[in-house]
Amino acid sequence: MELKDKLEILIKRNGYKKTDFASAVSITYRALANYISGARTPRAKTISDMAVLLGVSEELLTEIRDLLKEKNQ
């Protein structure tokens, strides 16, 4: 699952409105919309802030664990 899909699910699951979530991580609604559409990729600091707010690890959002598994096979 891609970052954009995970964001959409986790934002809803945590009960945030997209505008409120964007504000809470100090980004514009437009920036969040670009991340969710897949048009842009968030910076590392933004990913970290989103992960904290959503109660998940940065790795879960960015799929680092999945990439490491593929690399080791």
C-alpha positions in Angstrom: 0.0 0.0 0.0 1.3 3.4 -0.9 1.8 6.4 1.3 -1.2 8.2 -0.2 -3.5 5.3 0.5 -2.2 5.0 4.1 -2.7 8.7 4.8 -6.3 8.6 3.5 -7.1 5.6 5.7 -5.3 6.8 8.8 -6.6 10.3 8.7 -10.2 9.0 8.6 -9.5 6.3 11.2 -8.2 8.9 13.6 -11.3 11.1 13.1 -9.6 14.0 11.5 -10.9 16.4 8.9 -8.3 16.8 6.3 -8.1 20.6 6.9 -7.6 20.0 10.6 -5.0 17.3 10.1 -3.1 19.6 7.7 -3.1 22.4 10.2 -2.0 20.1 13.0 1.1 19.1 11.1 1.8 22.7 9.9 1.1 22.2 6.2 -1.5 23.6 3.9 -4.5 21.7 2.9 -3.3 21.9 -0.7 0.0 20.2 0.3 -1.9 17.4 2.0 -4.1 17.0 -1.0 -1.0 16.7 -3.2 0.4 14.0 -0.8 -2.9 12.1 -0.9 -3.2 12.3 -4.7 0.3 11.1 -5.1 1.4 14.3 -6.9 4.0 15.1 -4.3 6.0 13.4 -1.6 6.3 14.9 1.9 9.6 15.9 3.4 11.1 13.7 6.1 10.1 16.2 8.9 6.5 16.2 7.6 6.4 12.4 7.5 7.7 12.3 11.1 5.0 14.9 12.2 2.3 13.0 10.5 3.4 9.6 12.0 3.4 11.1 15.5 -0.1 12.6 15.1 -1.5 9.4 13.6 0.1 7.2 16.2 2.1 5.1 13.8 5.8 4.7 12.9 7.4 6.6 10.1 8.4 3.2 8.6 4.7 2.2 8.4 4.0 5.3 6.4 7.0 5.1 4.1 7.1 1.3 3.7 10.8 1.1 4.6 10.3 -2.3 6.1 8.7 -3.6 2.9 11.7 -2.3 0.9 14.2 -3.9 3.2 12.5 -7.3 2.9 12.6 -7.0 -0.9 16.3 -6.0 -0.9 17.3 -9.0 1.3 15.5 -11.5 -0.9 
